[in-house]
Amino acid sequence: MCGIIGYVGNKKASNILINGLLALEYRGYDSAGIATLENNEIKIMKDKGRVRNILDLDGYKELQGTYGIAHTRWATHGKPSKENSHPHMDNSNTFTVVHNGIIENYNELRSFLTDNGYTFYSQTDTEVIPNLIHYYFKKIDQEDTDYNNKTNSFENKTNVGNENNYKDKVLEAVVKATNDLKGSYAIEVISPLIPDTIIVARKDSPLVIGTKSDENYVASDIPALLTYTKDFYLLDDNEFAIITNDSISFYNKDLEKYTKEIKNIEWDASSAEKNGYDDFMLKEIFEQPNSVRETIGSRLKLNEACNFDDLEITSEYLKSINKIFIVACGTAMHAGLVGKVLLEKLCKIPVEVDIASEFRYRDPIIDDKTLCIYVSQSGETADTIAALKLAKSKCAKTLAISNVIGSSITREADYTIYTHAGPEIAVASTKAYTSQVVLFAILAIHFSELLGYDNTDITINPDGKTIKLYDIKKDILELPKKISMILEDTSLIKKFADEAYTQKDMFFLGRGVDQTVALEGSLKLKEISYIHSEAYASGELKHGPIALIENGIHVISILTDPSLAKKSISNIQEVITRGAKTMVITNQDLENTNFDYIYKIPETNPLISPILSVIPLQLLAYYISKNKGLDVDKPRNLAKSVTVE
């Protein structure tokens, strides 16, 4: 998750920009850069690696400009490199931009701009933005009759004419450019045409403006600016602003000007990182639309093959292997269980999921025909790293899935792919889990395409139901919107939590892929509420666990696969007849049932339903823990990253 900083005022901008980037390091990044106006020319200092590396770049110490923009990048389009680092400029060096988010149609825009004479120097999606702004500005400027009387191009006339007129033209060009963008963005724009001015825009990516007398600031997060101010404007989607040292003007997409309420944030740096939420866990639950969107990134498009240019696995290699192992711990292992279903259904390759702490001690059968996938949010999980080293010693290929660039597991593995969940501070994992499952889904589609299943009907259950990869791609792309729909109303979950938080034991049931969600829901409850809970495959009830069901006990069932609905309903009836209180998480239309609670989630393909069905369970664990007065973010005896066996 990238970071954005901007400053316009009377102080040396480079110091403020660097300090702001340092405050955003927790977001994760692989490169950094700043841009300031020096003697009517934009100077850019950027490179891959840490923010502090900028301090050693030639020319940094000479920077004296009093306004500028800055960025920390986590690579999505193009590898970490100086060329791919932000800020980016247009071909004329007139517009400089930093950008957070994903431009989903950047290939089409890049082709359009190339056809119109523009050249690109990076692999990023961001570089289309300054060039698109230049394209529209040039058209707008040429239509200005006053300007048509001038003899030189506007690039050479940075101080000619009415500066406010230029601001209006640049703003209009920015609005026109963003109208062409599909995806998410938070954008800062500076130009010598409008000195001491920053123009910003936002859609589906956070951006705040901090303000004080004679100085204004921009950032992707409030904590980066708390050293300077506690007064903020919080930008909403499709809002634009023109920012100078002593004024901020807000506009909508119709270029209509309006006022915005200022917010006084009385937080210290620690609480401010929660962005107004009571706990990090709740914040991270509500960040899942964006973390899933960021993880999908540019890897998945409807009418194109999945983009895994960073993963050198060929169709020949996939056809040669006889087994895939997925190895992980805790929540990451539960994500791996969903990954098993996806890989087996879409690729027809046998998959085993193993607990990392047990894997190397059971002498697993591994050879050069085995692909081993290792999942770790932090990339520092000791058991998982040890299991990876064992597989490498047996000549297996290893693939790491991690949320942290440069972590130990990524350095050890043959291949690495990243989730883009951003920093997850709460010990109980939420957005990392859904990001891992999304990445597994896209990886399974990619492997399936390599194996030649991209235009075939793939059988996904014993009843003969089939699916095309196009259909599941479409469902994946709709996940951020559907997650947002779930989060719009949590009242029923709160009501059930108010009733259930005094329980000593709870049970979770599910069939097929729903059982993997039951396991994760049970773990969440254990982790933060200290209530004993168990998860079972629904069909196993009558083989022992049903002996534990008694009057008043709470049972949560997950029911998202229509092919298993009737059998699952029968299993739930078995616990109801023994006095259980039931909640059913479902996307099915259930009629004539006597369930106590039915929580309806949006419908999606059963293979990726865990990404939606787990969210009510995360909320349930959270609200139960809050009802018990516990520390949600730091449950007893647990650590975020387990770096010892």
N, C-alpha and C positions, 0 to 999 in steps of 0.2 A: 504494500500500500504506500503510494508515494506521498511526499509532503510538499506543500507550497508555502512560500513566504514572499511578502512584498512590503516595501517601505517607501514613503514619500514624506519628506520633511526637511529639516535643516541640519541634521547630523550626518556623519559619514555613513553612508548606507551599507557598505560592505560588512562592517562590524555587526550591525543589526541583523543583516541577512544571514550571516554565518551563525550567530547565536540562535536565531530562529530555527535554522536547519538542525542544529545540535539538539534543540529541544524536541524535535520531531524524529529523532533517530529511532525511537522505540517502534515506529511504524514499519521499519524494515526497508532497506534500499540497497542498491548495488553501485550507484554513481550519484554525483551531485554537481551542481553548478549554480553560478550567479551571473546576473547581467546588470550593469549600471551605466548611466549616461555620463560620459567623460568628454568634455569639450565638444559637445554636440554630436558625439559618436557613441554608439552602443559598444561597450567592451564586455566580452563574455569570458568567464573563467570556469572551466568545467573539466571533469575527468571521471573515470570509473574509480570505485573505491570509496574511502571514508570522506566525510565532510572536511575533516582537518587537512586532507591532502591539498585542498584548494589554497590553503595558506602558503604553500610552498611553490605555487605556480608563478612563472615569470610574469611580472607586472601587477601582481595582486597588491603588493605594498604601496604601489603608486596610485591606487584607486582613491578618488576623492569625491565622487559623485554623491549627491544627496537623495537620490531615489533609484530604485531598482527592484528586480524580482529574482527569486531563487527557487531551487527545486531539488528534492531527493527522489531518485527514480528507482523503481523496482521493475526490472525488464519484463515486458510483455511482448513487444514487437522489436526483434533484434537483440543480439547478445549485449551484455554490459560492455560498453566501450566509450571512448571519448566522443566519437562521432554520434553515437546514439544517446548520449547524455543530453539533458536539457540545460539551458534554454536552446531553442531553435529559432533560426531567422529565415525570412523569405529570401529569394534570390537577389533582391535589390538591397538587402541589409536595412530595410526600412522598418520592418515589424519584427519584434522579438517576442516569443511566446514560451510560457511554461504551461504544462497541462497535466492534470490527473484524470485518469479514466481510460476508457477504451473507445476508439472510433471504429465502429464495426464496418463501415463502408469505406475505409481509407483506401482500399485498392481501387475502387471505382473513382474516387476523388483524385487519387494519384494519376490514374490514366487520363482523366479529364484535364488536369493541370499540365501533364506532360504534353498532351495534344495542343495545349495553348502556350507552349514554349518554356515551361518551367522545368528545372532540373532538381533532382533530389540527391542529397549527400548522406542520408542515413537510412536505416531500415525501419524507422519508427512510424507509427501512425500519426504522431504529433506534427511531423514536419509539413503535413498537408495544411495545417491550420494557418500558419503565417502566410503561406503562399496563396491560400484561398482568400484571406483578408486582403492581401495585395491585389489580387485579381478584381475583387469587388470595389476596393478603394479606387483603383485606376478607372474603372467604369464610371463610378460616381463622380470622380474628379473631372473626367473628360466631359461629362454632361453639364458641368458648371460653366456657364457662358463666360463668367469673369475669368475663370482659369484658362479657358480656351484661347484667350487673348495673350496668354503668356507664351514665351518662346522656348523656355527650357522645361524639361521634365520635372515632375514634382519631387523626384528623388534628390535632385540637386538644389531644391528650394526649401530646405527644412525650416527656415524661419521667415518665409515669404507669406504674406497674406494675413488674414485674421485667424489667430490661434484657436479661438472658440469655434470658428467655422470648420477648422481642421478636426477639432474634437468631435463635432457633430458628424463629419464625414467618416472618421475612423470608427466611431460608435456604430454608424449605419453599416459599415463594411463588416464589422464584427458580428452584428446581428444577422446580416445576410449569410455570412460564412457559417454561423452556428445553425441556421435553418437547413443547411445542407448536411450537417453532421448527424449520423445515426449512432447512438450509443450513449456513453456517459462522459461528462467533462466538468472540470473546474479549470478555468483559463484565466491567466493574467497576460495582458498585452501592454508593451511599451513601444515608443517610437520617438525618434528625434523630431518628427513633425509636431508632436505634442509634449514638449519637455515638461518635466515635473508632474506627469500625469500617468496614472495606471488605469486601464480599462479592464474590468473583470466580468466573467459570465459563469453561470453555474447550471448544471443539470445532472442530477443523480450522483453528484460527487460533492462532498462538503466544502464549504468556503465561508469564512467569517471575516468581517472587517472590524479591526480595533481602532478606536479613535480617541484623540486627546487634543489639546490646544496646539495648533500649528504642526501636528504630525498625525499621519494615518498609517495603518498597517493592514496587511492581508495575510491570512493563513488558512491552512486546511483544518487546523484544530486550535481551539482556544488556548491550551497550555503553552503554546509557542509564544504567545503574546502577553501572558500575565505579568511578566516583568515590566511591561511598558504601560499597560492600561487594563482597566476592568470594565470598560464601556465598549459594547460590541453591537454591530448590526449582523444579524444572521441571515445570509442570503437564502432564498428559496429557489426552487427549480424555475428555469427560464427567466431569471432576473439578471439585470446588467447594472453596472455602476461605473461612473467616471469619478476617479479619486484623485484629488490634489492634496497639498499639505493642509489646506484650510477649508476644504469642501468635499462633500460626497453627494452625488446626484444619482438617483435610482431610476431605472427605466424598465419597461416591459418589452416584449418582442415587437410591439407595434410602435416602439420609440416614444411611448407616452411616459412622461415624467411623473413621479409620485413620491410621497414621503414614506419613511419607514421608521418604525419605533426602535429606539435604542434600548438595549438590554444591559443592565448593570449586573455583572457576574461577581458575586462576593464569594469566590472560591479561593482556596490555596491551590497550588499546582497539582497536588495529588488528587483532590476531589474534582478538579476541573477536567482531568483526563476522562472522567465519567460522562462528560458532556450533559450534565443535568440529571443523569440516571442515578438512582440510589446505590446501585452496585455495578461493578464491572460486568458481572455475569448477565444482568438484565440488558445492559448496553450491548453486549456482544450477541445476545439473542436477537435484538432488534437490528443489528448490523448485518444479519444474514442475507437480506436481499442484495446488499452491495457486495458482500464477500463472495457469494455465489456468482454474481455477475462478473466480478473481477477474475474469478477462477476460470469461468467460461472464456472470458477474454476474447482473443482472436483465434482460439483453437478450434472453434466450432461455428460453422456456417451451414445454412440449409442445403445449398446446392453445390457445395465444394467438399472435397476430402478434408478430414480433420488435419489441422496444422500442428505437427510435432516435428518441426525441423530440427529441434534440439535433441531428438531421440533417434539415434542411428540403429533402429531395429528394422530389419527387412522382412519381406514376405517369406523369403527363403529360410531365414532363421526361424520364424514362427512356425513354418511347416515342418521344421526339423525337431522341434521340442515335443516332449511327451507329457510334460506336467508343468504347472505353475504353482509355486508356493507363495502365499501372502503371509508375511510374518510381522507381528506388531504386538503392542501391549494396550490393555484397557480400551478406551474409546477408539483409538486407531485400529485396534483389532476388530472392533465391531464394524467400523467402516470397511475393513477388509472382508468381512463376511458378506456385505452387500456387493463388494467387488467380485467375490467368488461367483455369486449368482449372475452378475452381469457378464463376466468373462466366459463362464460356461454356457450361458444361453446364447450369447452373440458370437462367440468364437469357437465353440464346441471343443474346447481344450479342458482336460481335467484340472481342477484347482483344489489345493488344500490350504486351509487357513490354520496357522499355528501361533500359539502364544510364544513370544520371543524368549521369555525366561525358561521355557521348556524345550525349545527347538533344538539347541545344540547338545542338550544332555540326552536326547533320545536317539542320537546317531541317525539322523534322517537320510533317506536314500536320495542322494543328489549326485548329478554328474553334468557333463557338458550338454545334455539334452534337457536341462532344467532351467527355467527362468524363475528367479526369486525376487519378489517385490517386497520392499521394506517400507513401512509407513511410520512416520514420527513427526508430530507437529513441530517439536523443537529441533529435531535432528540430532539430539544429544542423548537419547535414551540408551543407557549402557547395554541393557539386554539385547536390544535390537541391533546395535552396532556389533556386538559380539556374534550374534547369529549371522549377520552379513559377512563378517570375516570368515566364518566357517564355510559358508557357501562358496566364497571365492577360492578357498583352499581346495575345494572339490571341483573346481573348474566350471562352476555354474555362472551364468551371466546374472548380474545384480542390478536392480532398478530401485532407486530411492524416491519416495514421495515425502516431501517435507515442506514446511511453511517458512523455513529460515535459510536464506541464501548463505552459502559458505559454512554451514554447520558440519559437524563431524561426519554424519552419515552421508552427506552429499559429497564429501571429499573421498570417502571410501568406496562408494558405489561406482559401477561401470557407467551407469546412466542416472540422471536425476531429472525429475519434473516437479514443478512447484505448484502448490496451492497459493492463492493470493488472498488469504483470509485477513492479513494484517495481524498486528500483535494481539495475542489473546492473553489477557492478564489474569482473569479468574482461573482458579485451579481446575474447576469442572469445565471440561471442553464442550463448546457448543458450535460456534461458527467454524472451528477447525474441522469438526466431524462432517458437517454438511459440505464443506469445501472438498474434503477428501472423497466423499461419496460422488460428488459431481465430477471430480477429476477421474475417478475410476470409471464412471459412465462414459466419459469422452475417450478415455484410453481404450476401453473395450470396443467402442465404435471404431476407433482408429485401427486396432488390431483386426477387427472384422473386415474393414475395408481392405487392409493389406492381404487378407486371406481370400478376398474375392466375393464377399457376401454383400457388397454394397448395393447390388441391384436384384437381390433375391429375396424371397419370402423366408424368414427365419422362424422356425418352430420354437415356441417358448414355453409350452406346457403340454402335459400328456394328452389333453383334449384336442391337440392339433392346432391350437391358436397360433397364428403367425404374425410377424411384424416386419416392416421394412425399416432400415436404418434412418431413412428420411423422417419417419413418423416419430421415432424416439428423439431425434435431433430437435424436431419442432417442440416436443414436450420439454426438453432440457432448456431451450431458449426461453420458455415461458415461466420457468421456475422462479426467478426473482419477483415477478408480478404476483405469482400465487403465494409465495411466502409473505409478501406484504399484505395480501388479503387475510391470511391467518392472523397476522399480528394486529390487524385493525380492531379486533374485538376479542379480548381474553377473559371476558366476564364469567363465562361458564367454567373455565379452568379455575378461576379464583374461587368460584362457589364450591366446586368439588374439593379444592384444597382446604377451604374453611371447614369442611365436614370431615376430611380425612387426616388432618395433621396430627391428631391424637392417637392414631393407630400405631401398633407395635410391629405389625406385619402387613405387607401388601404383596400382591401377585400381578404379574404381567403375562399376557398370553398372546400368541400369534402363530399363524401358519405360514410356511414358505418364507418369503423375504420379510414378512411382518414379524417373524420370530426374532430376526436380527435387531429390529427396532425395539422389541420387548426387552431384549438384553440391554440395549443402551438406555432405555427408560428406567429400568431397574437400577442400573449402575448410577445414573444421575441422582436418583432418590437416595441411594446408599451414601453417596459421596457428600451430599450437602445437608441432608436432613437426619442422618443417622438412624433412619428407620430400616429395619430388616426387610428386604424384599427379594423375591425370586422371579425369574423369567422362565417360562416353559413353552415348548411347542404345544399348541392346543391339544393335539391328538394324544399327547403323553399324559394328560390329566388322569385318565382312568387307570393308568399304570402305576399309580402311587401318590402323586401330589394332591389328588382330590381329597385325600384323607385329612389334609390341612385346612380345607375349606369349612368354615363354621359360620354361624349366624352373625351378620354384621361386618364380616371381613370385606375389605375393599379389593376389587379385582379390576384391572384395566386391560382391555383387549384392543388389539389393532387389527383392522379388517379393511384391506384395500384391494385385494385381488378378487375380482368377481368370480373367477373359476373355483375359488375356495370359500366363497361367502356362505353357502348353505351349511357346509361342514363346520365352519367357524361359529355360526350362529347356534348350532346344536351344542357345541362345546360350552358356549357362554350360558346357554340354558341349564346346563348341568350344574354350574356354580350358583345360578340363581335359585334353583330348587333346593339348594343347601343353605340358603340364607345370605348369600353374598350381595353386597352393594356393587353395582357395575357401572363403569364408564367405557364406552366404545368410541375409539378414534377411527373414523371411516370416511371414505369418499363415495360410499354406496347409498342408494335410497333404501332405507330400512323401514318397512311398514309392519304394523301389527306385532311389534316387539314389546317386551316388558322390561327393557333396559332402563336403569335409573337415569343415566345421562348418555346422550349421543352428541359427540362433537364432530361436526361435519367439516372436512377439509376439501379443497378443490380437487377435482379428478385429474389424474395423470396416469401415465403408463405404470403398471405395477412394478416394473423393474427399477424405477427411480422414485417410487412412492415414499421410501424411507426419508428422503430429503424433506418432504412435507410432513409426514406423520410423526416424525421425531420432535417437531417444534412444540406441539402441545405438551409433550412429555417433559421437555426442558422447562417449560413454563410451570408445569405442575410441581416439579421438584423445587423450583425457585420459590413459588408461593408457599409451599408447605414449610420450607426452611425459614422463610420470613415469618410465618405464623408462629414458629417455634422460637423466634428470637435469636437465631444462630447467625454466625458470620458466613454469609453466602460465598464470598470470594475466597476465603481462606479456611476451608474446613480442616478440622483437626487431623493431624498425623499425615497429611497429604502435601505433596510438593508439585509444582507445575511441571518441572522437568526432572525426571528420575535419572540421575547420572551415575548411580551405583547399582550393582546387582542386588 
